[in-house]
């Protein structure tokens, strides 16, 4: 007897959850609920598998599409109320939070922060997201176009940590066509984001133009991409395990002999170099920089070096590879510089404008609106280790905010008043310090 579309989705979802061991007995999960077809399918399916006592939902209104975004939120609330599913929603003006960061990165960080807070409030152990095999293929193609290494070829992970919680993606083996068939068979309604049809966005172009061509070659391309990524992930896990064992045995005070490095296969050498780079304070070693380091190691020329992101240098010091922090010029002449109305120059090609707009061309500009009460005591200084300030209802450490940022971004100053830090350019103003006076930080 032919399986129904609902059975197909549920079987794939159950198989993946059993393989990875999530949805254990008694555990409750939080569903990231946008109201789109994928998340409607996930929430409906989990409701039938786990029951309403083990499912909750959270919706984030990014405040980007006006009435449509509000209608999405209302749809999600109504969907959950009819089924007695605990529901939370938050409106967050993501555009105002972007500062110097990309919108996509800011929106993603906002989502995961809200997921973590809602999971804690609703006593959930996992956060379930509705990524599908179709999303996975699009992500894989996107990474390939950008120049992916092994980590990029693993695509979207089935699960990943989120603080004390775990993000899980139980629909990752389900295709978009199977989602739509499930929706139709169960007579479910859903919301459609019209921006998903705009092929000016790379991911939308891949979905609308590239994937259909690949499906003409093989209709099972989405499922095959998942199997291929699983194989890459297994190989990468083995390489990383071997790299960790090598570092434990050979990295003394994070210094490694060139002879030992030369004996490694390329598959293990990259995670070893990446591990050393991270121990030195870097984020993730780019493939280009890794290849330059591999060439340096193979030539074994003493004194040779490679400049790395994060203000680091890798150098062959005798028979060993070492990492050094580069000296950073102090771009601010004083520890604290008072700020006056109008134009303030605080370093070479760096300015702060209070109450007036900057003129001419500039490479970076961030704007804040500050309260008038802060102006008499306003000053600028370099940030210090361990500092933090509060915005959006949470206290944020500057080091964590700047994680992954460029050296130029990390060297930007903090704006303070008598109470402490009130603004880090590129990020929101401190809680209670917003107002109507425009302040601009400019790099020319």
N, C-alpha and C positions, 0 to 999 in steps of 0.2 A: 504494500500500500504506500502511495506516495506521501512523503512528509509534507505537512503544511508549512507555510512560510514562518509561522510562529515557532513551530518545532525546530526549524533550521536555526533560527536566531538563538533560541534558548539552549539548544544543544551546543552550539559553538561557544556561547557565553559560559555555560557550566563546565565545558571541557577546559577552557582557559583558566577559569577560577580554581578548579581542582588542581590543575598542573602547577599553579603558582601558590596555592594555599591561602587565598584570601576568602573572605566571607565565612570565617570559622563560626562554629555554633555559638549563638548568643551575641555575636558582634553586630554592631549597627553601622551603616554606611551613609555618608552624606553625598548626594548627587549634585554635581554642578549642572544647574538646570537653566539653559538659555531659552528653551521653548522651541528650538529647532527640531527637525525630524529625528536627528540622532539622539538628543537628550530626552525627547519624549519617549522614544523607543526604550532607552536604557531605564528610565524611571518606571515605565509601565512594566517592563520585563522583570525588574528587580522586585517590584511590588508583588508580582505573582510568584516569584521564587522564594523571597525572604519574608514577605508579609509586611504590613504597614508599620508594625512595631519596630522593625529593624531598618527602616528607610526614612531619610529626611532629605530635604532639598534646599538649595540656596541659589538665589538669582542675583546677578550683578548688573545693574543698569549703568552703562558707561556714559550716559547722558550725551550721546553723539547724534542720535537720529530723532530728537524731539518727541513728537507725539507717537511715532512708531516704537521708540524705545519704551515709552510709558505703557503702550499697548502690549508689548512683549511681557513686561513685568506683571501687568494685570492678568494676562493669559496664564502665566505660570502660577500666580497666586490662586486663581480660580481652579486650575487643574488640580492643585494640591488640596484645596479646601474640599472639593467634591469627593476626594478619595481619602480624606482625613490624614494626609501626610504632613508632618511638621515642616513649616516653610519659613525661611528667612530671606530678606532681600535688602540690598544696599544700593543707594545711588551714589556714584563716585564720579566727579568731573575729572576724567583721566587727562584731558587736554591741558587743564590747568596744572597738573602734576608733572607734566613732561619735562619742563625746563630744557636742559641741553640734551636729554636722552631721547631715544626714538619712542614714538607712540606705542609700537608693538611691545617693546621691552617694558615700558611703564605699565601698560595694560596687563601684561602677563604677571608682573610683580604684584600688582594690585589684586588680581584674581587669586593668586596663591596665598596672599596675606589674608584675604577674606575667607578663603576655604579653611585655612588653619584656625582662624578665630571661630568660625561657625561650627567646625567639627568639635572644638572644645566646648562650646556652649551647648551643643545638642548631644554630647556624650557619644560621639562616633569614633570609631577606630580607623576607618578608611574614608578616603574621598574618591568617589567613583566618577570618572570622566568619560564622555561618550565618543572618544576618538575611534575611528573605524579603520578597516583595511584600506579603504580608499584614501583616508587622510594619511595613512602610513606611506602609501605609494607616492602621493603628492609631496610629502616631506622628504622622502628618499630622493626623488628627482630634483627637488629644490637644493638639497645638499650636494648632489652630484654636480649640478650646474655651478655651484659656488666653489667647488673644489674640496670635497669631503675626504677625510681620512676614515679609519676604521670606525671611529665613534659615530661619524655622520652616517655611515652605511648601516648602522644598527637601527636607524629610523626612530620611531616613537617607542620608548620603553613600555613594557607591559605594566611595570610598577616602579616607583621611585619613592624615596623618603621625603616627608614634609614635616620637619620638626619631629614631634612625637607620633605623628600619623603617617599613613602610607597612601600615596596616590595610586589607584589601580584603574586599568582600562579594559574592562571585560568584553567590549565589543570589537577588540582590535583584529579579530579574525572574520568579522562580519563586513560585507561590502555595502556600499551605498544603495545598490539595487535591492539587496536583501532588507535593508532598513525600510525602504519605501514600500516593499511588498508587505512587511510586517505592519506598517502603518495602515495600509489599505485593508488588510485582512481583519484588523482589530478596530477599524472604523475610528481612527484617532485623528484629531486635527493638530496642526502645528503652525508655528510662525516661520516666515521666510525673511531673511535679511537681504534686502535688495542689493546691498553692496557686494554680496558674494558673486553677483553676475558681472561685476566690473572687471574686465580682463586687463585693465591697466595695472592691476596688482598681479605680481608674478605668480603667486600661488593660485589665483583664480584662472590665470592664463593656462597654467599647467593642467588644472582640472578640466577646463572647457575645451582646450585645443590639443594638448599632448596625450592625455590619458586615453581619449577615444581612439586615437591612432594606434596606440599600443594594444588596445583591446581588439583591434582588427587583426593584429598579428597573433595574439593569443588572448581569448576572453578571460582566461584565468590569471592574467598578469598581476592582479592585486593580491591574490592568494600566494602566487609564486614569489612576489616581492617580500611577503611576510616570512616565508620559509627561508629565503636567502638571507634576510636580516637576522633571523634566529641563528643561522649557521655562523655568520660574522660575529654575532654577540658571544657565542660560545668560544670561538677562536680568540676573540679579544679578551674574554675572561681568563682563558688559559695563559695568554701572553702577559696579562697584568699580574697574575699569580706568580709567574716565573720572574717577572721584573721585581716584585716585592721581595721574593726570596733572594734575588741577586743583591738588592739594596741592603737587606739585613746582613748579608755575608760580607759585602765589599765596601759599603759606604761608611767610612769612618769619619765622623764629624762632617758628613756630607761631602767628603772628598773621595774620589774614586780613581784607581789607577787606570791609565790609558790602556795598558796591556789587557786588563780584565775586560774593559769595554770593547776592545777590538775582537774579543772572542765571541761576542754575542751575535745572534742572528738579527737581521733588520727588524723582524717582527717583535723582538723583545727589547732591542736597543731603544726604539722610540719611547715606550712606556718607562724605561729606566731614566732616559734624559728628561722626560716630562716629570717624573717623580722627583728628580734632583732639582729641577727648576721650581717646582712647587715648594719644596723644602726651603729654597732660598728666598721665597716670598712672591714668586710669580703665580699667574692664574692657570693658563693652559698654554703649552708650548705649541706655536704654530708649525705647520708642516714645513714651511719655507725655512724657518729658523732651525728646525730639527735637521733638515737636510744639510744646512750649512755647518752645523755642529758635527754631523756624521762625517762630512768631508774633512773637517779639521782633525777629527780623531783618526781617520784613515791615513792622513799624511803625517801625523805625529810630529808636527813642527813646533818645537818648544817656543813658548811666548805667543803663539797664535791665539786669536780671540774672536768671538762672535758677539755682537751687540744684540741684546734681547729686549723684548717689551718689558715694561715694569721697572725700567731704570736698572737693569741687570746686565752683566757681562759674563760670558763663559770663557775661561782662559786655560790653556795648557801650561801649567806651572810645573816645570820639571817633567816628571813622569805621571803627573796627576791632573785631573780635570777639577777646576774650582770655579765657584760662582762668586762674583763681587757685586756689591751695590755701588753704582756710580755716584760720584759727588754731585749734589744738586745745588745750583746757584740760588742763593736767597734772593727772590725777586722782589721782596719787600724790604725797604731800607731800615724799618723800625719794627719793634715788636708790636706796637700799637700806633696807628695813625688816625687821628681824629678826622671826621668827615664834616664838610661844610655844604651849604646849599650850592647847587650848581655843579661844576666839573671838578673832580678830584683825581689827580694822577697818583697812582699808588705803586707804580713800578714801570719798567720799560714796556711801553705799548699796552698798559693796563690802566683802566680808568673806572671811576664810579661817578655816575651822574645822579644828583638828587634834585627832584622837582623839575627837571628839564630832560628832553630827549637827546640822545647822542646823535651827532652829525657825521657824515662821511661813511666810508666803508669799514667793516669790521669782520673779523673771522668768527667771533662768538659774541652773543649778546643775551643776557638774561634779565628779566624784569620782575620786580616785586613791588607790591603795594604795602607800605608800612604805615603804622599809626603815628600821628604827629607827636605823641608823647615821647616816642623813642628818639626823635631827632636831636635834641640837645646833647644827649650822651652817646651819639652814634660814632662808632669807630670800626676800623678794619685791622685785621691781624692774620698771621699764619695760623692754621689749625694746629692743634697739639694732639699728641698720642692719647687715645682713650676717650676723646671728647664725644659728646652726643648732644642732640637737642630734640625737642618734642614737636611733632606736627602730625596732623591727621589722627590725633588721639593716642599716638604711640611715641615712645622715646626711641630715637634711632641713633645708633652709633655711626659716626662719620666713616669709620673704616669699612663698615658693612655697606653703607650707602655707596661708597666709591669703589667697591669690589668690582673688578673688571673694567674700570675706567682707564683712560689714557693717563700718561704722566702729567700732561697739561691740566687735565681735569683734577687730578689729585693735588696739584700745586695751587689751585685756586684758593683765595682767602675766605675767611668767614667774616660776616658782618655782625657786629655785636652792639648791644646797648648796656646800660648799667646792670641789667639782669643776666647778661650772658649772651650766648649765640642766639641770633634771631633769624639768620638766613645764610644758607650755603648756596651760592649761585648755581642754578641748574636744578634746585629742589624747592619745595614749598617753604613759605614763611612759617616761623614758629607759631604754635597755637597762642592766640591772644595778642599777637603782635601785628596782625593785618590791619590795614587802614586804607587811606585814599592817596597817600603821598607816593608818587612813582619813584622808584630807585632802579637804576640800570647798572649792571656790571658788564663792562665791554673789554674785549681783547681785540686790538687792531693789528 
